[in-house]
């Protein structure tokens, strides 16, 4: 089984101090309870994090799942993917 989950995480840019929204996608070979994902999203909400650091932190928490974030910074679309086993 292949499951895909998508949600938005709002953080703060550590460079410019502005709000950033990241579209987060999680790919899993097993069911992930939505409550786990929303709790995880809340734990990062409002924190000063780069997109890369956010992606790595979520992937560490969701070991064995592929995590991708999409964000826009100064007009540049950034896509970051990470997976920890």
Biopython code that builds the backbone (N, CA, C, O; Angstrom):
import numpy as np
from Bio.PDB.StructureBuilder import StructureBuilder

atoms = [
    (1, "UNK", "N", (0.847, -1.168, 0.000)),
    (1, "UNK", "CA", (0.000, 0.000, 0.000)),
    (1, "UNK", "C", (0.897, 1.237, 0.000)),
    (1, "UNK", "O", (1.927, 1.282, 0.672)),
    (2, "UNK", "N", (0.479, 2.221, -0.762)),
    (2, "UNK", "CA", (1.215, 3.492, -0.813)),
    (2, "UNK", "C", (0.260, 4.601, -0.393)),
    (2, "UNK", "O", (-0.787, 4.786, -1.014)),
    (3, "UNK", "N", (0.611, 5.340, 0.656)),
    (3, "UNK", "CA", (-0.238, 6.415, 1.173)),
    (3, "UNK", "C", (0.479, 7.754, 0.989)),
    (3, "UNK", "O", (1.692, 7.853, 1.173)),
    (4, "UNK", "N", (-0.287, 8.775, 0.625)),
    (4, "UNK", "CA", (0.250, 10.123, 0.482)),
    (4, "UNK", "C", (-0.597, 11.072, 1.311)),
    (4, "UNK", "O", (-1.825, 11.065, 1.229)),
    (5, "UNK", "N", (0.078, 11.891, 2.110)),
    (5, "UNK", "CA", (-0.592, 12.859, 2.971)),
    (5, "UNK", "C", (-0.007, 14.239, 2.686)),
    (5, "UNK", "O", (1.205, 14.382, 2.531)),
    (6, "UNK", "N", (-0.864, 15.248, 2.619)),
    (6, "UNK", "CA", (-0.409, 16.619, 2.355)),
    (6, "UNK", "C", (-0.986, 17.567, 3.391)),
    (6, "UNK", "O", (-2.151, 17.456, 3.772)),
    (7, "UNK", "N", (-0.159, 18.498, 3.841)),
    (7, "UNK", "CA", (-0.614, 19.514, 4.781)),
    (7, "UNK", "C", (0.302, 20.724, 4.678)),
    (7, "UNK", "O", (1.336, 20.676, 4.011)),
    (8, "UNK", "N", (-0.080, 21.798, 5.336)),
    (8, "UNK", "CA", (0.698, 23.032, 5.322)),
    (8, "UNK", "C", (1.295, 23.280, 6.700)),
    (8, "UNK", "O", (0.620, 23.129, 7.718)),
    (9, "UNK", "N", (2.556, 23.657, 6.719)),
    (9, "UNK", "CA", (3.211, 24.069, 7.958)),
    (9, "UNK", "C", (3.642, 25.522, 7.790)),
    (9, "UNK", "O", (4.262, 25.891, 6.792)),
    (10, "UNK", "N", (3.305, 26.333, 8.779)),
    (10, "UNK", "CA", (3.699, 27.731, 8.758)),
    (10, "UNK", "C", (4.830, 27.936, 9.753)),
    (10, "UNK", "O", (4.697, 27.627, 10.937)),
    (11, "UNK", "N", (5.930, 28.455, 9.264)),
    (11, "UNK", "CA", (7.100, 28.714, 10.096)),
    (11, "UNK", "C", (7.541, 30.157, 9.857)),
    (11, "UNK", "O", (6.869, 30.911, 9.153)),
    (12, "UNK", "N", (8.652, 30.525, 10.437)),
    (12, "UNK", "CA", (9.180, 31.875, 10.270)),
    (12, "UNK", "C", (10.568, 31.783, 9.654)),
    (12, "UNK", "O", (11.412, 31.011, 10.109)),
    (13, "UNK", "N", (10.793, 32.567, 8.627)),
    (13, "UNK", "CA", (12.107, 32.595, 7.966)),
    (13, "UNK", "C", (13.147, 33.102, 8.960)),
    (13, "UNK", "O", (12.998, 34.203, 9.491)),
    (14, "UNK", "N", (14.207, 32.316, 9.225)),
    (14, "UNK", "CA", (15.226, 32.758, 10.180)),
    (14, "UNK", "C", (16.103, 33.889, 9.638)),
    (14, "UNK", "O", (16.815, 34.542, 10.401)),
    (15, "UNK", "N", (16.054, 34.119, 8.343)),
    (15, "UNK", "CA", (16.878, 35.170, 7.731)),
    (15, "UNK", "C", (16.150, 36.519, 7.743)),
    (15, "UNK", "O", (16.699, 37.524, 8.193)),
    (16, "UNK", "N", (14.895, 36.529, 7.239)),
    (16, "UNK", "CA", (14.143, 37.774, 7.085)),
    (16, "UNK", "C", (13.071, 37.981, 8.156)),
    (16, "UNK", "O", (12.521, 39.076, 8.272)),
    (17, "UNK", "N", (12.767, 36.941, 8.943)),
    (17, "UNK", "CA", (11.776, 37.070, 9.999)),
    (17, "UNK", "C", (10.335, 37.137, 9.526)),
    (17, "UNK", "O", (9.448, 37.513, 10.292)),
    (18, "UNK", "N", (10.090, 36.776, 8.267)),
    (18, "UNK", "CA", (8.722, 36.801, 7.726)),
    (18, "UNK", "C", (8.116, 35.406, 7.797)),
    (18, "UNK", "O", (8.823, 34.402, 7.884)),
    (19, "UNK", "N", (6.785, 35.371, 7.757)),
    (19, "UNK", "CA", (6.086, 34.087, 7.764)),
    (19, "UNK", "C", (6.341, 33.329, 6.474)),
    (19, "UNK", "O", (6.325, 33.909, 5.388)),
    (20, "UNK", "N", (6.574, 32.033, 6.597)),
    (20, "UNK", "CA", (6.744, 31.150, 5.445)),
    (20, "UNK", "C", (5.721, 30.032, 5.552)),
    (20, "UNK", "O", (5.450, 29.528, 6.642)),
    (21, "UNK", "N", (5.154, 29.647, 4.413)),
    (21, "UNK", "CA", (4.234, 28.506, 4.361)),
    (21, "UNK", "C", (4.900, 27.427, 3.519)),
    (21, "UNK", "O", (5.383, 27.676, 2.415)),
    (22, "UNK", "N", (4.910, 26.235, 4.068)),
    (22, "UNK", "CA", (5.496, 25.100, 3.363)),
    (22, "UNK", "C", (4.425, 24.053, 3.135)),
    (22, "UNK", "O", (3.727, 23.648, 4.064)),
    (23, "UNK", "N", (4.303, 23.624, 1.909)),
    (23, "UNK", "CA", (3.409, 22.516, 1.592)),
    (23, "UNK", "C", (4.212, 21.247, 1.828)),
    (23, "UNK", "O", (5.231, 21.012, 1.177)),
    (24, "UNK", "N", (3.749, 20.443, 2.752)),
    (24, "UNK", "CA", (4.445, 19.229, 3.168)),
    (24, "UNK", "C", (3.706, 18.021, 2.622)),
    (24, "UNK", "O", (2.488, 17.914, 2.764)),
    (25, "UNK", "N", (4.439, 17.116, 2.002)),
    (25, "UNK", "CA", (3.869, 15.858, 1.514)),
    (25, "UNK", "C", (4.641, 14.715, 2.139)),
    (25, "UNK", "O", (5.872, 14.721, 2.172)),
    (26, "UNK", "N", (3.897, 13.726, 2.641)),
    (26, "UNK", "CA", (4.486, 12.545, 3.261)),
    (26, "UNK", "C", (4.045, 11.328, 2.459)),
    (26, "UNK", "O", (2.853, 11.128, 2.225)),
    (27, "UNK", "N", (5.013, 10.516, 2.038)),
    (27, "UNK", "CA", (4.726, 9.252, 1.352)),
    (27, "UNK", "C", (5.093, 8.118, 2.306)),
    (27, "UNK", "O", (6.198, 8.072, 2.845)),
    (28, "UNK", "N", (4.147, 7.212, 2.500)),
    (28, "UNK", "CA", (4.343, 6.124, 3.449)),
    (28, "UNK", "C", (3.823, 4.813, 2.867)),
    (28, "UNK", "O", (2.889, 4.797, 2.065)),
    (29, "UNK", "N", (4.443, 3.728, 3.284)),
    (29, "UNK", "CA", (3.978, 2.403, 2.885)),
    (29, "UNK", "C", (2.958, 1.844, 3.878)),
    (29, "UNK", "O", (2.528, 0.698, 3.750)),
    (30, "UNK", "N", (2.578, 2.644, 4.854)),
    (30, "UNK", "CA", (1.613, 2.221, 5.876)),
    (30, "UNK", "C", (0.733, 3.406, 6.246)),
    (30, "UNK", "O", (1.043, 4.551, 5.919)),
    (31, "UNK", "N", (-0.340, 3.122, 6.914)),
    (31, "UNK", "CA", (-1.246, 4.165, 7.371)),
    (31, "UNK", "C", (-0.573, 5.039, 8.415)),
    (31, "UNK", "O", (0.100, 4.543, 9.318)),
    (32, "UNK", "N", (-0.761, 6.336, 8.283)),
    (32, "UNK", "CA", (-0.298, 7.302, 9.274)),
    (32, "UNK", "C", (-1.544, 8.030, 9.766)),
    (32, "UNK", "O", (-2.297, 8.588, 8.968)),
    (33, "UNK", "N", (-1.757, 8.026, 11.058)),
    (33, "UNK", "CA", (-2.920, 8.717, 11.590)),
    (33, "UNK", "C", (-2.780, 10.219, 11.384)),
    (33, "UNK", "O", (-1.738, 10.803, 11.683)),
    (34, "UNK", "N", (-3.822, 10.829, 10.880)),
    (34, "UNK", "CA", (-3.818, 12.260, 10.605)),
    (34, "UNK", "C", (-3.504, 13.050, 11.875)),
    (34, "UNK", "O", (-2.836, 14.082, 11.818)),
    (35, "UNK", "N", (-3.978, 12.571, 13.002)),
    (35, "UNK", "CA", (-3.708, 13.256, 14.271)),
    (35, "UNK", "C", (-2.207, 13.338, 14.555)),
    (35, "UNK", "O", (-1.739, 14.325, 15.122)),
    (36, "UNK", "N", (-1.471, 12.338, 14.176)),
    (36, "UNK", "CA", (-0.011, 12.365, 14.349)),
    (36, "UNK", "C", (0.597, 13.470, 13.495)),
    (36, "UNK", "O", (1.491, 14.189, 13.942)),
    (37, "UNK", "N", (0.107, 13.602, 12.261)),
    (37, "UNK", "CA", (0.644, 14.624, 11.361)),
    (37, "UNK", "C", (0.265, 16.031, 11.801)),
    (37, "UNK", "O", (1.089, 16.943, 11.733)),
    (38, "UNK", "N", (-0.969, 16.217, 12.250)),
    (38, "UNK", "CA", (-1.375, 17.557, 12.679)),
    (38, "UNK", "C", (-0.647, 17.964, 13.965)),
    (38, "UNK", "O", (-0.298, 19.132, 14.137)),
    (39, "UNK", "N", (-0.420, 17.016, 14.854)),
    (39, "UNK", "CA", (0.344, 17.306, 16.071)),
    (39, "UNK", "C", (1.778, 17.701, 15.714)),
    (39, "UNK", "O", (2.333, 18.641, 16.283)),
    (40, "UNK", "N", (2.366, 16.976, 14.772)),
    (40, "UNK", "CA", (3.718, 17.286, 14.317)),
    (40, "UNK", "C", (3.759, 18.674, 13.685)),
    (40, "UNK", "O", (4.671, 19.452, 13.967)),
    (41, "UNK", "N", (2.789, 18.992, 12.838)),
    (41, "UNK", "CA", (2.736, 20.307, 12.197)),
    (41, "UNK", "C", (2.636, 21.417, 13.245)),
    (41, "UNK", "O", (3.309, 22.441, 13.129)),
    (42, "UNK", "N", (1.808, 21.219, 14.255)),
    (42, "UNK", "CA", (1.675, 22.225, 15.316)),
    (42, "UNK", "C", (2.983, 22.422, 16.072)),
    (42, "UNK", "O", (3.282, 23.532, 16.514)),
    (43, "UNK", "N", (3.765, 21.357, 16.225)),
    (43, "UNK", "CA", (5.025, 21.473, 16.967)),
    (43, "UNK", "C", (6.049, 22.345, 16.239)),
    (43, "UNK", "O", (6.955, 22.887, 16.872)),
    (44, "UNK", "N", (5.917, 22.486, 14.923)),
    (44, "UNK", "CA", (6.845, 23.317, 14.147)),
    (44, "UNK", "C", (6.270, 24.684, 13.814)),
    (44, "UNK", "O", (7.005, 25.577, 13.393)),
    (45, "UNK", "N", (4.983, 24.859, 13.995)),
    (45, "UNK", "CA", (4.301, 26.098, 13.644)),
    (45, "UNK", "C", (4.873, 27.277, 14.422)),
    (45, "UNK", "O", (5.009, 27.226, 15.645)),
    (46, "UNK", "N", (5.205, 28.338, 13.693)),
    (46, "UNK", "CA", (5.702, 29.551, 14.327)),
    (46, "UNK", "C", (7.159, 29.541, 14.718)),
    (46, "UNK", "O", (7.657, 30.516, 15.280)),
    (47, "UNK", "N", (7.852, 28.454, 14.430)),
    (47, "UNK", "CA", (9.282, 28.379, 14.774)),
    (47, "UNK", "C", (10.130, 28.970, 13.648)),
    (47, "UNK", "O", (9.719, 28.978, 12.488)),
    (48, "UNK", "N", (11.306, 29.460, 14.001)),
    (48, "UNK", "CA", (12.250, 29.954, 12.995)),
    (48, "UNK", "C", (13.037, 28.775, 12.458)),
    (48, "UNK", "O", (13.888, 28.216, 13.150)),
    (49, "UNK", "N", (12.749, 28.400, 11.220)),
    (49, "UNK", "CA", (13.397, 27.246, 10.594)),
    (49, "UNK", "C", (13.590, 27.476, 9.112)),
    (49, "UNK", "O", (12.725, 28.042, 8.443)),
    (50, "UNK", "N", (14.719, 27.038, 8.606)),
    (50, "UNK", "CA", (14.856, 27.009, 7.151)),
    (50, "UNK", "C", (14.023, 25.846, 6.622)),
    (50, "UNK", "O", (13.694, 24.920, 7.364)),
    (51, "UNK", "N", (13.694, 25.899, 5.365)),
    (51, "UNK", "CA", (12.934, 24.815, 4.759)),
    (51, "UNK", "C", (13.704, 23.499, 4.838)),
    (51, "UNK", "O", (13.118, 22.444, 5.081)),
    (52, "UNK", "N", (14.988, 23.566, 4.636)),
    (52, "UNK", "CA", (15.814, 22.359, 4.676)),
    (52, "UNK", "C", (15.819, 21.741, 6.076)),
    (52, "UNK", "O", (15.686, 20.526, 6.227)),
    (53, "UNK", "N", (15.972, 22.587, 7.097)),
    (53, "UNK", "CA", (15.961, 22.088, 8.478)),
    (53, "UNK", "C", (14.598, 21.505, 8.848)),
    (53, "UNK", "O", (14.516, 20.475, 9.517)),
    (54, "UNK", "N", (13.537, 22.168, 8.410)),
    (54, "UNK", "CA", (12.189, 21.671, 8.672)),
    (54, "UNK", "C", (11.985, 20.302, 8.039)),
    (54, "UNK", "O", (11.472, 19.385, 8.680)),
    (55, "UNK", "N", (12.386, 20.165, 6.785)),
    (55, "UNK", "CA", (12.211, 18.898, 6.073)),
    (55, "UNK", "C", (12.975, 17.780, 6.767)),
    (55, "UNK", "O", (12.441, 16.687, 6.956)),
    (56, "UNK", "N", (14.218, 18.044, 7.147)),
    (56, "UNK", "CA", (15.008, 17.027, 7.843)),
    (56, "UNK", "C", (14.400, 16.661, 9.186)),
    (56, "UNK", "O", (14.357, 15.483, 9.540)),
    (57, "UNK", "N", (13.933, 17.643, 9.938)),
    (57, "UNK", "CA", (13.356, 17.368, 11.255)),
    (57, "UNK", "C", (12.093, 16.516, 11.142)),
    (57, "UNK", "O", (11.903, 15.582, 11.921)),
    (58, "UNK", "N", (11.242, 16.831, 10.190)),
    (58, "UNK", "CA", (10.017, 16.041, 10.004)),
    (58, "UNK", "C", (10.378, 14.624, 9.555)),
    (58, "UNK", "O", (9.797, 13.651, 10.037)),
    (59, "UNK", "N", (11.336, 14.508, 8.634)),
    (59, "UNK", "CA", (11.736, 13.185, 8.146)),
    (59, "UNK", "C", (12.344, 12.339, 9.265)),
    (59, "UNK", "O", (12.122, 11.129, 9.314)),
    (60, "UNK", "N", (13.101, 12.957, 10.152)),
    (60, "UNK", "CA", (13.650, 12.216, 11.300)),
    (60, "UNK", "C", (12.529, 11.696, 12.188)),
    (60, "UNK", "O", (12.579, 10.569, 12.681)),
    (61, "UNK", "N", (11.522, 12.533, 12.384)),
    (61, "UNK", "CA", (10.392, 12.147, 13.224)),
    (61, "UNK", "C", (9.567, 11.025, 12.569)),
    (61, "UNK", "O", (9.032, 10.160, 13.262)),
    (62, "UNK", "N", (9.470, 11.046, 11.257)),
    (62, "UNK", "CA", (8.675, 10.059, 10.525)),
    (62, "UNK", "C", (9.589, 9.057, 9.825)),
    (62, "UNK", "O", (9.420, 8.797, 8.633)),
    (63, "UNK", "N", (10.518, 8.513, 10.525)),
    (63, "UNK", "CA", (11.497, 7.573, 9.949)),
    (63, "UNK", "C", (10.831, 6.544, 9.039)),
    (63, "UNK", "O", (9.775, 5.994, 9.353)),
    (64, "UNK", "N", (11.477, 6.306, 7.914)),
    (64, "UNK", "CA", (10.976, 5.332, 6.953)),
    (64, "UNK", "C", (9.987, 5.902, 5.963)),
    (64, "UNK", "O", (9.535, 5.201, 5.058)),
    (65, "UNK", "N", (9.643, 7.179, 6.128)),
    (65, "UNK", "CA", (8.709, 7.826, 5.207)),
    (65, "UNK", "C", (9.450, 8.907, 4.438)),
    (65, "UNK", "O", (10.396, 9.505, 4.952)),
    (66, "UNK", "N", (9.027, 9.154, 3.220)),
    (66, "UNK", "CA", (9.628, 10.204, 2.407)),
    (66, "UNK", "C", (8.867, 11.500, 2.637)),
    (66, "UNK", "O", (7.641, 11.540, 2.526)),
    (67, "UNK", "N", (9.598, 12.555, 2.956)),
    (67, "UNK", "CA", (9.012, 13.855, 3.254)),
    (67, "UNK", "C", (9.501, 14.859, 2.219)),
    (67, "UNK", "O", (10.701, 14.966, 1.965)),
    (68, "UNK", "N", (8.565, 15.594, 1.625)),
    (68, "UNK", "CA", (8.900, 16.638, 0.654)),
    (68, "UNK", "C", (8.222, 17.926, 1.074)),
    (68, "UNK", "O", (7.047, 17.928, 1.441)),
    (69, "UNK", "N", (8.969, 19.031, 1.020)),
    (69, "UNK", "CA", (8.377, 20.345, 1.247)),
    (69, "UNK", "C", (8.551, 21.194, -0.003)),
    (69, "UNK", "O", (9.540, 21.074, -0.726)),
    (70, "UNK", "N", (7.572, 22.049, -0.236)),
    (70, "UNK", "CA", (7.634, 23.019, -1.322)),
    (70, "UNK", "C", (7.397, 24.390, -0.710)),
    (70, "UNK", "O", (6.419, 24.593, 0.009)),
    (71, "UNK", "N", (8.280, 25.318, -0.991)),
    (71, "UNK", "CA", (8.147, 26.678, -0.484)),
    (71, "UNK", "C", (8.641, 27.672, -1.522)),
    (71, "UNK", "O", (9.337, 27.306, -2.469)),
    (72, "UNK", "N", (8.276, 28.920, -1.334)),
    (72, "UNK", "CA", (8.716, 29.996, -2.233)),
    (72, "UNK", "C", (9.476, 31.016, -1.412)),
    (72, "UNK", "O", (8.992, 31.478, -0.378)),
    (73, "UNK", "N", (10.659, 31.366, -1.869)),
    (73, "UNK", "CA", (11.530, 32.300, -1.166)),
    (73, "UNK", "C", (12.039, 33.322, -2.170)),
    (73, "UNK", "O", (12.759, 32.978, -3.107)),
    (74, "UNK", "N", (11.666, 34.570, -1.971)),
    (74, "UNK", "CA", (12.099, 35.653, -2.871)),
    (74, "UNK", "C", (11.805, 35.314, -4.325)),
    (74, "UNK", "O", (12.612, 35.603, -5.210)),
    (75, "UNK", "N", (10.656, 34.706, -4.572)),
    (75, "UNK", "CA", (10.242, 34.370, -5.937)),
    (75, "UNK", "C", (10.833, 33.076, -6.476)),
    (75, "UNK", "O", (10.610, 32.737, -7.638)),
    (76, "UNK", "N", (11.570, 32.358, -5.666)),
    (76, "UNK", "CA", (12.187, 31.104, -6.090)),
    (76, "UNK", "C", (11.447, 29.932, -5.435)),
    (76, "UNK", "O", (11.290, 29.890, -4.215)),
    (77, "UNK", "N", (11.000, 28.990, -6.257)),
    (77, "UNK", "CA", (10.343, 27.792, -5.736)),
    (77, "UNK", "C", (11.422, 26.809, -5.307)),
    (77, "UNK", "O", (12.318, 26.471, -6.080)),
    (78, "UNK", "N", (11.320, 26.354, -4.056)),
    (78, "UNK", "CA", (12.287, 25.389, -3.534)),
    (78, "UNK", "C", (11.554, 24.101, -3.179)),
    (78, "UNK", "O", (10.509, 24.131, -2.529)),
    (79, "UNK", "N", (12.110, 22.965, -3.612)),
    (79, "UNK", "CA", (11.572, 21.650, -3.314)),
    (79, "UNK", "C", (12.659, 20.863, -2.597)),
    (79, "UNK", "O", (13.759, 20.697, -3.123)),
    (80, "UNK", "N", (12.353, 20.377, -1.395)),
    (80, "UNK", "CA", (13.334, 19.645, -0.597)),
    (80, "UNK", "C", (12.729, 18.289, -0.217)),
    (80, "UNK", "O", (11.602, 18.222, 0.273)),
    (81, "UNK", "N", (13.485, 17.216, -0.445)),
    (81, "UNK", "CA", (13.018, 15.875, -0.124)),
    (81, "UNK", "C", (14.041, 15.185, 0.762)),
    (81, "UNK", "O", (15.249, 15.297, 0.552)),
    (82, "UNK", "N", (13.525, 14.459, 1.768)),
    (82, "UNK", "CA", (14.410, 13.744, 2.693)),
    (82, "UNK", "C", (13.725, 12.478, 3.157)),
    (82, "UNK", "O", (12.498, 12.412, 3.225)),
    (83, "UNK", "N", (14.524, 11.472, 3.475)),
    (83, "UNK", "CA", (14.024, 10.219, 4.034)),
    (83, "UNK", "C", (15.098, 9.646, 4.955)),
    (83, "UNK", "O", (16.253, 9.502, 4.555)),
    (84, "UNK", "N", (14.718, 9.325, 6.174)),
    (84, "UNK", "CA", (15.611, 8.669, 7.117)),
    (84, "UNK", "C", (15.079, 7.261, 7.368)),
    (84, "UNK", "O", (13.877, 7.067, 7.550)),
    (85, "UNK", "N", (15.966, 6.298, 7.376)),
    (85, "UNK", "CA", (15.528, 4.920, 7.622)),
    (85, "UNK", "C", (15.807, 4.509, 9.045)),
    (85, "UNK", "O", (15.504, 3.380, 9.432)),
]
sb = StructureBuilder()
sb.init_structure("model")
sb.init_model(0)
sb.init_chain("A")
sb.init_seg("    ")
for serial, (resi, resn, name, xyz) in enumerate(atoms, 1):
    if name == "N":
        sb.init_residue(resn, " ", resi, " ")
    sb.init_atom(name, np.array(xyz, "f"), 0.0, 1.0, " ", f" {name:<3s}", serial, name[0])
structure = sb.get_structure()
